[in-house]
Amino acid sequence: MNKIKENFKYFATEHKDIYDAYANYGKLIHEQGGPLDEKTRALMKVVISSVSCHNYALETHINKALEVSCTKEEIEHAILLTAPSVGFPNMMESIMVFRTVMDKK
């Protein structure tokens, strides 16, 4: 089990009520939050994690994007689009996370 899954399991176990509330909140946003389709929402989460420099979240959201049929090319393009707004170094770090995830596939 990797670090992300271990930490998630710890949080969900040790702080169950908080986790359950947060999970329900996320579920409601996805189900009732608006007209965006699942792939668009997944790519947005990749971009948000990328520009926020949350590399563990980025890894998680890349994997989730793949699970909802986003292609490798779509995910990489979404990350590349961040460079003009948040800078080349940030985008390059996100590409490194992306490549690491893809290498595991």
C-alpha positions in Angstrom: 0.0 0.0 0.0 1.5 3.4 -0.9 1.8 6.5 1.4 -1.3 8.1 0.0 -3.6 5.1 0.6 -2.1 4.5 4.1 -2.6 8.1 5.1 -6.2 8.1 3.7 -7.0 4.9 5.6 -5.6 6.4 8.8 -7.7 9.5 8.4 -10.9 7.6 7.5 -10.4 5.3 10.5 -9.2 7.8 13.1 -11.5 10.6 12.1 -14.4 8.7 10.8 -17.1 11.4 11.4 -15.1 14.1 9.8 -14.2 11.8 6.8 -17.9 10.8 6.4 -19.0 14.4 6.4 -16.3 15.4 3.9 -17.1 12.4 1.6 -20.8 13.2 1.6 -20.0 16.9 0.8 -17.9 15.8 -2.2 -20.6 13.4 -3.3 -23.2 16.1 -3.2 -21.1 18.5 -5.2 -20.5 15.9 -7.9 -24.1 14.8 -8.0 -25.9 18.1 -7.6 -23.3 20.7 -8.3 -23.9 21.5 -11.9 -23.8 20.6 -15.6 -20.1 19.5 -15.9 -19.6 15.9 -17.0 -17.5 13.4 -15.1 -14.4 13.7 -17.3 -14.4 17.5 -17.2 -14.7 17.4 -13.4 -11.8 14.9 -13.2 -9.6 17.1 -15.4 -10.4 20.1 -13.4 -9.3 18.4 -10.2 -6.0 17.4 -11.9 -5.5 21.1 -12.8 -6.5 22.4 -9.3 -4.1 19.9 -7.6 -1.4 20.9 -10.1 -1.6 24.6 -9.6 -2.0 24.2 -5.8 1.3 22.2 -5.7 -0.4 19.4 -3.9 1.5 16.5 -5.5 -0.1 13.7 -3.5 -3.5 15.0 -4.4 -2.3 15.4 -8.0 -1.3 11.7 -8.1 -4.7 10.7 -6.7 -6.6 12.9 -9.2 -4.6 11.6 -12.1 -5.5 8.1 -11.1 -9.2 9.0 -10.7 -9.1 10.8 -14.1 -7.9 7.6 -15.7 -10.6 5.6 -13.9 -13.3 7.8 -15.5 -11.8 7.3 -19.0 -9.7 10.4 -19.4 -6.9 9.6 -21.7 -3.2 10.0 -20.9 -3.1 12.8 -23.6 -6.1 14.7 -22.1 -4.5 14.6 -18.6 -1.1 15.7 -19.9 -2.7 18.5 -21.9 -4.6 19.8 -18.9 -1.4 20.0 -17.0 0.4 21.7 -19.8 -2.3 24.4 -19.9 -1.3 25.5 -16.4 2.1 26.8 -17.5 1.0 30.3 -18.7 -1.0 31.0 -15.6 1.1 29.5 -12.8 4.5 29.2 -14.3 6.7 26.7 -16.1 8.4 25.3 -13.0 5.1 24.4 -11.4 3.9 22.8 -14.6 7.2 20.8 -14.9 6.8 19.5 -11.4 3.3 18.4 -12.2 4.5 16.7 -15.4 7.0 14.8 -13.3 4.2 13.5 -11.0 2.2 12.6 -14.1 5.1 10.7 -15.6 5.6 8.9 -12.3 2.0 7.8 -12.3 2.1 6.7 -15.9 5.3 4.7 -15.3 3.4 2.7 -12.6 0.7 1.8 -15.1 
